[in-house]
Amino acid sequence: MSTPNPEHLTGSPVIDRDGEKLGKLADVYVDDQTGQPVWLLVQTGLFGKKETLAPFAGAITQKDAIQIPYAKDQVSDAPKVEPDVDLDPAEEACLFDHYGVATSGGTAGDGPRPAPAPQIGGDDAMTRSEEELRVGTVRRPSELVRLKKYVVTEPVTTTVPVEREVVRVEREPITEDNVDQAMGGPEISAGEHEVVLSEEEV
């Protein structure tokens, strides 16, 4: 762990005192008179659309990130300032008060300003970093589906035709056409005949 070099900070991840990621460094504000770094401009929020200032004092390099001695909520709730514009004394005083940083009489002039972009020459090099958005899906149980079979009884009314046999005695008068058949039987006598009747059943 060491104090970070302002000339090689832009684009580096920034983490809070507990190691939770805050965003990435967008710029470093330096003092007009001394040229020393005073504030870190951190891009926070979704896609880094919010920019918040945090004190440079106490910042250290932690592996590939810059760690500041403040909680994530404290950085998120810091007073908002206009980026890329010199910080006036009133704005700086509000920021110092928010972070509980004691000042020694304030800063003369227009206050800290964004640091100029570092110049690369000779064997110096700068590593650029960028965030990558990964979109995916997570499978989770939503509901339990059970198939049940039921028996439903529905009354049906219908008409079914049925047949049955009926016996009746038909009497015919004797005529010239049937006299021979009528007289061809036995003499008067007693007798009995059986007939089986049938019928249909539903």
C-alpha positions in Angstrom: 0.0 0.0 0.0 1.2 3.5 -0.9 0.1 7.0 -1.6 -1.3 7.1 -5.2 0.5 9.0 -7.9 -1.9 11.6 -9.3 -0.5 11.4 -12.8 -1.5 7.8 -13.1 -4.9 7.7 -11.4 -7.5 8.5 -14.1 -9.7 5.5 -14.9 -8.6 3.6 -11.8 -11.3 1.9 -9.6 -12.1 3.6 -6.4 -13.1 1.7 -3.2 -14.4 2.8 0.2 -12.8 2.1 3.6 -14.5 -1.3 3.7 -13.3 -2.3 0.2 -16.7 -1.8 -1.5 -16.5 -0.4 -5.0 -17.6 3.3 -5.4 -16.8 3.7 -9.1 -13.8 4.9 -11.1 -11.6 8.0 -10.9 -12.6 10.7 -13.5 -10.1 13.4 -12.5 -7.8 14.9 -9.8 -8.3 18.4 -8.4 -5.1 20.2 -7.4 -4.4 23.3 -5.4 -3.8 26.5 -7.5 -0.9 27.7 -5.3 0.9 24.5 -4.4 -0.1 22.2 -7.3 -0.8 19.4 -4.8 -3.7 17.1 -5.2 -6.7 17.9 -3.0 -9.8 16.2 -4.3 -10.6 13.0 -6.3 -13.5 13.2 -8.8 -15.2 9.8 -8.6 -17.8 8.6 -11.2 -20.5 6.7 -9.3 -24.0 5.4 -9.9 -25.3 3.4 -12.8 -23.0 3.6 -15.8 -21.0 6.3 -13.9 -23.4 9.1 -14.6 -22.9 10.7 -11.2 -19.7 12.5 -10.2 -18.7 13.1 -6.6 -15.7 14.7 -5.0 -13.8 12.9 -2.2 -10.6 14.1 -0.3 -7.3 13.0 -1.7 -5.8 13.0 1.8 -5.6 9.6 3.2 -6.0 7.8 -0.1 -3.8 4.8 -0.7 -3.3 2.3 -3.6 -4.7 -1.1 -2.8 -3.7 -3.6 -5.5 -5.2 -2.1 -8.7 -7.6 0.3 -6.9 -7.5 3.5 -5.0 -8.9 3.2 -1.4 -10.2 6.3 0.4 -10.9 6.3 4.2 -14.6 7.1 3.9 -17.8 5.0 3.8 -19.7 4.6 0.5 -22.8 6.4 1.8 -20.7 9.4 2.9 -19.3 9.7 -0.6 -22.7 9.3 -2.3 -24.2 12.0 -0.1 -21.4 14.5 -0.6 -22.4 18.0 -1.9 -22.6 18.0 -5.7 -20.3 20.4 -7.7 -20.0 21.4 -11.4 -17.4 19.1 -13.0 -14.5 20.5 -15.1 -14.9 23.9 -13.3 -12.7 25.5 -10.6 -13.9 24.8 -7.1 -14.8 28.0 -5.3 -14.0 28.4 -1.6 -17.6 28.1 -0.5 -18.1 24.8 -2.2 -14.8 23.5 -0.9 -15.8 24.5 2.7 -19.0 22.6 2.4 -17.1 19.5 1.2 -14.5 19.7 4.0 -17.3 20.1 6.5 -19.2 17.0 5.0 -16.1 14.8 5.3 -15.1 16.2 8.7 -11.7 17.5 7.4 -10.1 20.3 9.3 -8.7 23.2 7.3 -5.9 25.6 8.1 -7.4 28.9 7.2 -8.8 27.9 3.8 -7.4 28.2 0.3 -6.5 31.4 -1.4 -7.6 32.2 -4.9 -10.2 30.3 -6.8 -9.7 27.0 -5.0 -8.7 23.6 -6.4 -9.0 23.0 -10.1 -9.0 19.9 -12.2 -5.5 18.6 -12.8 -4.1 18.8 -16.3 -3.9 15.5 -18.3 -0.6 13.7 -17.6 2.0 13.9 -20.4 3.4 10.6 -21.6 7.0 10.6 -22.8 10.1 8.5 -22.9 9.5 5.2 -21.1 6.4 6.4 -19.2 3.2 4.5 -19.8 -0.4 4.8 -18.8 -2.9 2.0 -18.4 -6.5 2.8 -19.4 -9.3 0.9 -17.8 -13.0 0.8 -18.6 -16.1 -0.9 -17.2 -17.8 -3.6 -19.1 -21.6 -4.2 -18.8 -22.6 -7.9 -18.6 -26.2 -8.7 -19.0 -27.6 -12.1 -18.2 -30.5 -14.0 -16.7 -30.8 -15.9 -13.4 -33.1 -18.9 -13.2 -35.4 -19.1 -10.2 -38.5 -21.1 -9.3 -41.7 -19.2 -10.0 -44.5 -21.7 -9.3 -45.4 -25.3 -8.9 -47.7 -26.8 -11.5 -49.7 -30.0 -10.7 -51.9 -31.9 -13.2 -55.1 -33.3 -11.6 -57.9 -35.5 -13.2 -61.5 -35.1 -12.1 -64.6 -37.1 -12.9 -67.6 -35.0 -13.8 -71.1 -36.5 -14.0 -73.6 -34.8 -16.3 -77.2 -36.1 -16.4 -78.4 -36.7 -19.9 -82.1 -37.1 -20.9 -82.9 -38.9 -24.1 -85.7 -41.0 -25.7 -85.0 -44.6 -26.6 -87.6 -46.6 -28.7 -88.2 -50.2 -27.5 -90.3 -52.9 -29.2 -92.5 -55.6 -27.7 -94.7 -58.4 -29.1 -98.5 -58.3 -28.7 -101.0 -61.1 -29.4 -104.5 -60.6 -30.4 -107.2 -62.9 -31.9 -108.4 -61.8 -35.3 -111.7 -63.2 -36.4 -112.5 -63.5 -40.1 -115.9 -64.4 -41.6 -116.1 -67.6 -43.8 -116.4 -66.8 -47.5 -116.2 -68.7 -50.7 -112.5 -67.9 -50.9 -111.6 -69.5 -47.5 -114.3 -72.1 -46.9 -112.1 -75.0 -47.8 -109.3 -73.9 -45.3 -111.9 -73.1 -42.6 -113.6 -76.6 -42.9 -110.4 -78.5 -43.1 -109.7 -78.6 -39.4 -110.7 -81.2 -36.7 -114.1 -81.5 -35.3 -115.2 -79.5 -32.4 -112.7 -80.2 -29.6 -110.8 -78.6 -26.8 -107.3 -77.4 -27.3 -104.5 -75.1 -26.2 -101.8 -73.2 -28.1 -98.7 -71.4 -26.5 -97.0 -68.4 -28.0 -93.8 -66.8 -26.5 -93.9 -63.0 -26.5 -90.7 -60.9 -26.4 -89.8 -57.3 -25.7 -86.8 -55.0 -25.7 -85.4 -53.5 -22.5 -83.3 -50.3 -22.1 
